[in-house]
Each structure stands twice: as C-alpha cells, then as structure tokens.
Amino acid sequence: MRRRENLQLPKPGPAGGTGGSASPLRSVLPILRRLYGPRRRPGRQDPVGVLVATILSQNTNDANSSAGYERLIRKMTTWDAVADAPTGQVERCIRVSGLAKTKAPRIQATLREIRRRRGRIELDFLAEMDDGEAFRTLTAFKGVGPKTALCTLLFAMGRAVFPVDTHILRIARRLGVLDEKVSFAMAHEVLGPLIQPRDRYAMHVLLIAHGRAVCKAARPICGQCRILQLCPHGQRTMEGVWNKGQEDTN
Ligand code: SF4
C-alpha cells in the first residue's frame, strides 16, 4: 500500500445544445493560473490509493479526506486487510471523512471486486491500456463511477482526461459552456474535448479551487470574481444587484 500525494484531488457560450465554444474555457485558464498559481501534476501514485482517496473525497474537504485516508492506511497496512476487515472497523478509520456508513462498504466492495476479477488488489495493469479501455475497465468495477475512474487516470496515471466534480459542473453551467440538460455522469464527455489535453489537469484543479473560494454553490461572490467578464450567469447576477441599487437610490 503506497501513500498518495494530496489530491487537489477554466465569452460565454451558447445556452442551447449540449456543449459550447471552447473559447471561454481557454480564456478562463490563464486568469485562474494567475489567481491560484500554476498547478503541477504530482508524480505517479498508486492507482488503488487514488481510487480509494477519490471515494473518500466525496462531500468533504481535502483535509478531512486526507485525514481519513491516512488513518485507514496507518491502521490497515494492506488493501487486502481493508477489504477483509469488519465494515465497522473501516467506518471508524474513515469517520473524519464523513458519510462513513456509505463510503466504507463502497470501498470494501470495490477492493473485493478488483481482487475477484484480477486475483489481487492492484491496478497497475491499466498502464498497458489506452484511456478509453482503462476507463471502461475501471467503471466496470462495482462502485466505480465516471468521476472516480477519471480521477484515478488523471492523478495516478498522468492521463489527459477531465474528471468533472460538482464544482466544475456548476461553474461550467454558469459560464454557459455546459447545458443544464447534460447530466453529471455525461459532463466529462462534453467538457473534456473543449480543453487541450495538456491543460486538463490544471483546468480540473483550478476550477475546483475557484468553486471553493469564489463560485460557491449557494452564494457565488460574483462582485469579486476575476472571470466575471466571461460569465453570463455572473453578469446577470450583477445586473440585478446594480438595478436594485439604482432603485434604492431613486
Ligand atoms: S461571475 Fe459569479 S457565477 Fe460566474 S464564475 Fe464568477 S462567481 Fe461564478
């Protein structure tokens, strides 16, 4: 069981259709780079570790996700031990990461499924596959959805794929590059091709940073957003604020 690096864990487009112009994302990327700093890929990591870490990262922050992961690998030194432990024991290890009652059985089911299919708990064989085959192989494992599979390929294997999380989905919709009708599960298929392969890692981590710091789900801070000029949702929001201010002063 290897330790992972911290997972850190992009002109408005058309509102219709399934996707939109790549130009808003291209314009957003340098702004986010200046704002949050360049993001370099971590070195190669254990794919199983990244897969488990991605499951742990759901609905929590990096600190709590990492704390649960560190505790898990400290208490149980092999993935087989995690797979075979009483589920309550795994739950206690990862409680800090939240949703332990859901995540623990999911982690165990995934590890057991890998072992059942491959004979042991490792994913290094994915290195021999192209992106599409590796993605299909991962998502065929019970408990592994598109985001978890793509994060494993992006973070552990350096592949030029583009996982979409809730922050990215929200920002892409607000920027008008992703139609509301495109589901979470399908969003990576629309957004990935809009981003240069060499930029997908940086776009992924920088959009998440922006979603956490500024473009929050309930109250985006549009008045302080550096990509406001590229964002139709933000411009509508600010027009409302400006109009209200005008009414109040009349
Ligand atoms: S302008 Fe507002 S809605 Fe648009 S990206 Fe910025 S914070 Fe989000």
Boltz pocket constraint, residues with backbone or C-beta under 6 A from the ligand:
constraints:
  - pocket:
      binder: B
      contacts: [[A, 171], [A, 174], [A, 175], [A, 214], [A, 215], [A, 216], [A, 220], [A, 221], [A, 222], [A, 223], [A, 225], [A, 226], [A, 227], [A, 228], [A, 231], [A, 232], [A, 233], [A, 234], [A, 235]]
      max_distance: 6.0
